[in-house]
Amino acid sequence: MRAMIGDAEESWRAANFRLGIRVYYEDTDAGRVVYYANYLKFMERARTEWLRAMGLEQTALVRDHGIVFVVRSARVDYLRPARFNDWLQVSVEPTELGGSRMAFAQQVRRPREGQEDELLARAEVTIACVQAEAFRPVKIPEAVRATIARSRLP
């Protein structure tokens, strides 16, 4: 169930955070392209940096609120391969803020100078807020929720 955030909801939903990531040799497979599971790692890094940009450090979430965010589901479409030394842009677009979960649309793109960025992968990711010790679902703490709702990240 999606909680309404009032006037802040539209600015929260419109926030589209991007993280630049370089493809290293260790990210590639025998076919010399990025191994499919590494796209999920890139997306995880982008969500972590999205939280950090709002002042929500994951270590502080455990210490101060006793929570962690875990991936509940991920659906990924792999469209084109990324290769060694590519510069990628990984986006985080929040699409839903529920009581104990958040959903995101994420994309991995390869910027191309003078042309439209090339879409390599897209995903729908849902994360759940869980108690850090027992890993049982809990509501997103109000202070955390308010910070996310106020977000106006470019």
BALOBA-1460 file (C-alpha; in Angstrom, 3 decimals):
// residues 154
<rec num="1" residu="m" x="0.000" y="0.000" z="0.000"/>
<rec num="2" residu="r" x="1.410" y="3.370" z="-1.011"/>
<rec num="3" residu="a" x="1.469" y="6.103" z="1.573"/>
<rec num="4" residu="m" x="0.673" y="9.593" z="0.404"/>
<rec num="5" residu="i" x="3.400" y="12.088" z="1.082"/>
<rec num="6" residu="g" x="1.306" y="15.174" z="0.416"/>
<rec num="7" residu="d" x="2.891" y="18.012" z="-1.539"/>
<rec num="8" residu="a" x="6.326" y="16.436" z="-1.249"/>
<rec num="9" residu="e" x="5.284" y="13.334" z="-3.198"/>
<rec num="10" residu="e" x="5.690" y="14.811" z="-6.673"/>
<rec num="11" residu="s" x="9.159" y="16.207" z="-5.957"/>
<rec num="12" residu="w" x="10.182" y="12.869" z="-4.456"/>
<rec num="13" residu="r" x="8.901" y="10.921" z="-7.444"/>
<rec num="14" residu="a" x="10.577" y="13.322" z="-9.853"/>
<rec num="15" residu="a" x="13.990" y="12.928" z="-8.237"/>
<rec num="16" residu="n" x="16.264" y="11.132" z="-10.672"/>
<rec num="17" residu="f" x="19.704" y="10.466" z="-9.222"/>
<rec num="18" residu="r" x="22.588" y="9.327" z="-11.444"/>
<rec num="19" residu="l" x="25.870" y="7.694" z="-10.555"/>
<rec num="20" residu="g" x="28.791" y="7.349" z="-12.945"/>
<rec num="21" residu="i" x="30.530" y="3.978" z="-12.942"/>
<rec num="22" residu="r" x="33.604" y="2.821" z="-14.879"/>
<rec num="23" residu="v" x="33.608" y="-0.791" z="-16.104"/>
<rec num="24" residu="y" x="36.714" y="-2.582" z="-14.878"/>
<rec num="25" residu="y" x="38.186" y="-5.787" z="-16.213"/>
<rec num="26" residu="e" x="36.890" y="-7.604" z="-13.104"/>
<rec num="27" residu="d" x="33.323" y="-6.666" z="-14.134"/>
<rec num="28" residu="t" x="33.542" y="-8.592" z="-17.410"/>
<rec num="29" residu="d" x="33.146" y="-12.252" z="-18.304"/>
<rec num="30" residu="a" x="34.812" y="-14.584" z="-20.810"/>
<rec num="31" residu="g" x="32.840" y="-12.890" z="-23.590"/>
<rec num="32" residu="r" x="34.519" y="-9.585" z="-22.633"/>
<rec num="33" residu="v" x="31.220" y="-7.945" z="-21.699"/>
<rec num="34" residu="v" x="29.845" y="-7.000" z="-18.279"/>
<rec num="35" residu="y" x="28.665" y="-10.129" z="-16.482"/>
<rec num="36" residu="y" x="24.880" y="-9.925" z="-16.058"/>
<rec num="37" residu="a" x="24.887" y="-9.999" z="-12.234"/>
<rec num="38" residu="n" x="27.201" y="-6.987" z="-12.115"/>
<rec num="39" residu="y" x="24.436" y="-4.738" z="-13.421"/>
<rec num="40" residu="l" x="22.629" y="-5.479" z="-10.144"/>
<rec num="41" residu="k" x="25.778" y="-4.449" z="-8.246"/>
<rec num="42" residu="f" x="25.931" y="-1.193" z="-10.206"/>
<rec num="43" residu="m" x="22.276" y="-0.524" z="-9.356"/>
<rec num="44" residu="e" x="22.873" y="-1.298" z="-5.681"/>
<rec num="45" residu="r" x="25.744" y="1.195" z="-5.602"/>
<rec num="46" residu="a" x="23.534" y="3.849" z="-7.182"/>
<rec num="47" residu="r" x="20.748" y="3.300" z="-4.605"/>
<rec num="48" residu="t" x="23.323" y="3.474" z="-1.797"/>
<rec num="49" residu="e" x="24.695" y="6.760" z="-3.138"/>
<rec num="50" residu="w" x="21.125" y="8.063" z="-3.587"/>
<rec num="51" residu="l" x="20.532" y="7.472" z="0.118"/>
<rec num="52" residu="r" x="23.925" y="8.975" z="1.011"/>
<rec num="53" residu="a" x="23.182" y="12.114" z="-1.044"/>
<rec num="54" residu="m" x="20.171" y="12.677" z="1.234"/>
<rec num="55" residu="g" x="22.320" y="12.238" z="4.339"/>
<rec num="56" residu="l" x="21.099" y="8.684" z="4.997"/>
<rec num="57" residu="e" x="24.217" y="6.613" z="5.626"/>
<rec num="58" residu="q" x="23.420" y="2.911" z="5.853"/>
<rec num="59" residu="t" x="25.680" y="2.420" z="8.883"/>
<rec num="60" residu="a" x="23.770" y="5.201" z="10.668"/>
<rec num="61" residu="l" x="20.423" y="3.613" z="9.734"/>
<rec num="62" residu="v" x="21.514" y="0.451" z="11.571"/>
<rec num="63" residu="r" x="23.001" y="2.325" z="14.516"/>
<rec num="64" residu="d" x="20.247" y="4.924" z="14.981"/>
<rec num="65" residu="h" x="17.134" y="3.089" z="13.787"/>
<rec num="66" residu="g" x="18.053" y="-0.607" z="13.845"/>
<rec num="67" residu="i" x="17.041" y="-1.048" z="10.184"/>
<rec num="68" residu="v" x="18.506" y="-2.104" z="6.877"/>
<rec num="69" residu="f" x="17.056" y="-2.005" z="3.384"/>
<rec num="70" residu="v" x="17.120" y="-5.287" z="1.461"/>
<rec num="71" residu="v" x="16.148" y="-6.124" z="-2.091"/>
<rec num="72" residu="r" x="12.777" y="-7.859" z="-2.135"/>
<rec num="73" residu="s" x="12.478" y="-8.184" z="-5.901"/>
<rec num="74" residu="a" x="14.288" y="-7.188" z="-9.068"/>
<rec num="75" residu="r" x="13.215" y="-7.541" z="-12.671"/>
<rec num="76" residu="v" x="15.938" y="-6.692" z="-15.167"/>
<rec num="77" residu="d" x="15.866" y="-6.346" z="-18.947"/>
<rec num="78" residu="y" x="19.319" y="-6.650" z="-20.494"/>
<rec num="79" residu="l" x="19.256" y="-4.815" z="-23.808"/>
<rec num="80" residu="r" x="22.857" y="-4.207" z="-24.947"/>
<rec num="81" residu="p" x="26.251" y="-5.194" z="-23.522"/>
<rec num="82" residu="a" x="28.595" y="-2.894" z="-21.634"/>
<rec num="83" residu="r" x="32.283" y="-3.539" z="-22.175"/>
<rec num="84" residu="f" x="35.593" y="-3.065" z="-20.411"/>
<rec num="85" residu="n" x="36.459" y="0.605" z="-19.785"/>
<rec num="86" residu="d" x="32.984" y="1.911" z="-20.670"/>
<rec num="87" residu="w" x="31.738" y="4.878" z="-18.658"/>
<rec num="88" residu="l" x="28.176" y="4.196" z="-17.520"/>
<rec num="89" residu="q" x="25.454" y="6.260" z="-15.909"/>
<rec num="90" residu="v" x="23.210" y="4.375" z="-13.479"/>
<rec num="91" residu="s" x="19.963" y="6.137" z="-12.594"/>
<rec num="92" residu="v" x="17.710" y="5.811" z="-9.570"/>
<rec num="93" residu="e" x="14.124" y="6.956" z="-10.006"/>
<rec num="94" residu="p" x="11.886" y="6.332" z="-6.993"/>
<rec num="95" residu="t" x="8.418" y="5.240" z="-8.075"/>
<rec num="96" residu="e" x="6.731" y="4.289" z="-4.810"/>
<rec num="97" residu="l" x="7.179" y="4.903" z="-1.105"/>
<rec num="98" residu="g" x="5.142" y="2.468" z="0.972"/>
<rec num="99" residu="g" x="4.973" y="1.812" z="4.683"/>
<rec num="100" residu="s" x="7.835" y="-0.672" z="4.733"/>
<rec num="101" residu="r" x="9.064" y="-0.688" z="1.146"/>
<rec num="102" residu="m" x="10.203" y="1.473" z="-1.744"/>
<rec num="103" residu="a" x="10.165" y="0.800" z="-5.465"/>
<rec num="104" residu="f" x="12.526" y="2.164" z="-8.093"/>
<rec num="105" residu="a" x="12.938" y="2.305" z="-11.842"/>
<rec num="106" residu="q" x="16.623" y="2.036" z="-12.651"/>
<rec num="107" residu="q" x="18.540" y="2.275" z="-15.885"/>
<rec num="108" residu="v" x="22.119" y="1.685" z="-16.949"/>
<rec num="109" residu="r" x="23.105" y="3.872" z="-19.884"/>
<rec num="110" residu="r" x="26.247" y="4.464" z="-21.905"/>
<rec num="111" residu="p" x="26.598" y="8.203" z="-22.665"/>
<rec num="112" residu="r" x="27.471" y="8.993" z="-26.267"/>
<rec num="113" residu="e" x="28.835" y="12.413" z="-27.131"/>
<rec num="114" residu="g" x="26.544" y="14.316" z="-29.449"/>
<rec num="115" residu="q" x="23.987" y="11.495" z="-29.448"/>
<rec num="116" residu="e" x="21.291" y="10.109" z="-27.209"/>
<rec num="117" residu="d" x="22.596" y="7.898" z="-24.401"/>
<rec num="118" residu="e" x="22.447" y="4.189" z="-25.180"/>
<rec num="119" residu="l" x="20.144" y="2.215" z="-22.873"/>
<rec num="120" residu="l" x="21.901" y="-1.002" z="-21.835"/>
<rec num="121" residu="a" x="19.709" y="-2.352" z="-19.036"/>
<rec num="122" residu="r" x="16.571" y="-1.334" z="-17.157"/>
<rec num="123" residu="a" x="15.133" y="-2.689" z="-13.950"/>
<rec num="124" residu="e" x="12.260" y="-2.461" z="-11.537"/>
<rec num="125" residu="v" x="13.593" y="-2.940" z="-8.019"/>
<rec num="126" residu="t" x="11.649" y="-3.135" z="-4.765"/>
<rec num="127" residu="i" x="13.443" y="-2.827" z="-1.460"/>
<rec num="128" residu="a" x="12.043" y="-3.637" z="1.970"/>
<rec num="129" residu="c" x="12.848" y="-2.099" z="5.329"/>
<rec num="130" residu="v" x="13.713" y="-4.814" z="7.836"/>
<rec num="131" residu="q" x="14.853" y="-4.944" z="11.449"/>
<rec num="132" residu="a" x="18.642" y="-5.295" z="11.321"/>
<rec num="133" residu="e" x="18.915" y="-8.201" z="13.770"/>
<rec num="134" residu="a" x="15.866" y="-10.337" z="12.984"/>
<rec num="135" residu="f" x="15.411" y="-9.361" z="9.316"/>
<rec num="136" residu="r" x="11.667" y="-8.982" z="9.866"/>
<rec num="137" residu="p" x="9.779" y="-6.279" z="7.941"/>
<rec num="138" residu="v" x="9.230" y="-3.024" z="9.821"/>
<rec num="139" residu="k" x="7.856" y="0.369" z="8.870"/>
<rec num="140" residu="i" x="10.298" y="2.897" z="7.515"/>
<rec num="141" residu="p" x="11.049" y="5.183" z="10.491"/>
<rec num="142" residu="e" x="9.253" y="8.524" z="10.216"/>
<rec num="143" residu="a" x="12.494" y="10.550" z="10.277"/>
<rec num="144" residu="v" x="13.903" y="8.487" z="7.382"/>
<rec num="145" residu="r" x="10.612" y="8.672" z="5.524"/>
<rec num="146" residu="a" x="10.466" y="12.456" z="5.920"/>
<rec num="147" residu="t" x="14.018" y="12.857" z="4.597"/>
<rec num="148" residu="i" x="13.179" y="10.765" z="1.534"/>
<rec num="149" residu="a" x="9.913" y="12.642" z="0.970"/>
<rec num="150" residu="r" x="11.719" y="16.018" z="1.127"/>
<rec num="151" residu="s" x="14.338" y="14.895" z="-1.386"/>
<rec num="152" residu="r" x="14.770" y="17.206" z="-4.320"/>
<rec num="153" residu="l" x="17.841" y="15.592" z="-5.806"/>
<rec num="154" residu="p" x="18.553" y="16.443" z="-9.446"/>
